[in-house]
Amino acid sequence: MQEGSCLRIYLSESDEIDGKPAVENILQRCQQSGLTGVTVLRGIEGLGTHGIHSTAFLSLSSDLPILVEAIDTHEKINLAIKSLKPHLTGKLVATWPVSILKDS
């Protein structure tokens, strides 16, 4: 097993970075940082500073929660954070150590 880090970024569908969708921008910066295992998940419901966002009937939101998650070495995660940090003002970003079991 190898020690690494998990990076998780919480967004909304409508978020933008430098005039383009935040998810596109984040994925591009993660790729430039050498991350290869990045996943984007679209939530069906969430509660944030602006209230509840839901796909419930009669309240079809176009601003659902988005979660970007990456697991990689500490070095690559830290490089990605350095690249992303200036663009994620006001966004929730979490990291924690993980053990990586990867077949080569």
LINDA-V363968 format. One record per pair of residues at least 6 apart in sequence whose C-alpha atoms are under 8 Angstrom apart, sorted by the first residue. I is the first residue (numbers start at 1). J is the second residue. If there is no record, write none. Layout:
i: {I/I}
j: {J/J}
//
This chain:
i: {1/1/1/1/2/2/2/3/3/3/3/3/3/4/4/4/4/4/4/4/4/5/5/5/5/5/5/5/5/5/5/6/6/6/6/6/6/6/6/6/7/7/7/7/7/7/7/7/7/8/8/8/8/8/8/8/9/9/9/9/9/9/9/10/10/10/10/10/10/10/11/11/11/11/11/11/11/12/12/12/12/13/13/13/13/13/13/14/14/14/15/15/16/16/17/17/23/23/26/27/29/29/29/30/30/30/33/33/33/33/33/34/35/35/35/35/35/37/37/37/38/38/38/38/39/39/39/40/40/40/40/41/41/41/42/42/42/42/43/43/43/43/44/44/44/44/45/45/45/45/45/45/46/46/46/46/46/47/53/53/53/53/54/54/54/55/55/70/71/71/72}
j: {99/100/101/102/99/100/101/73/74/97/98/99/100/71/72/73/74/97/98/99/100/71/72/73/74/77/95/96/97/98/99/69/70/71/72/77/95/96/97/98/68/69/70/71/77/93/94/95/96/67/68/69/70/93/94/95/67/68/69/91/92/93/94/65/66/67/68/91/92/93/22/65/66/67/68/91/92/63/64/65/66/21/62/63/64/65/66/21/62/63/21/22/22/23/25/87/40/68/84/38/80/83/84/36/38/80/76/77/79/80/83/76/70/72/76/77/80/70/71/72/68/69/70/71/68/69/70/66/67/68/69/66/67/68/64/65/66/67/64/65/66/67/54/55/64/65/52/53/54/55/64/65/52/53/54/64/65/53/61/63/64/65/60/61/64/61/64/77/77/98/100}
//
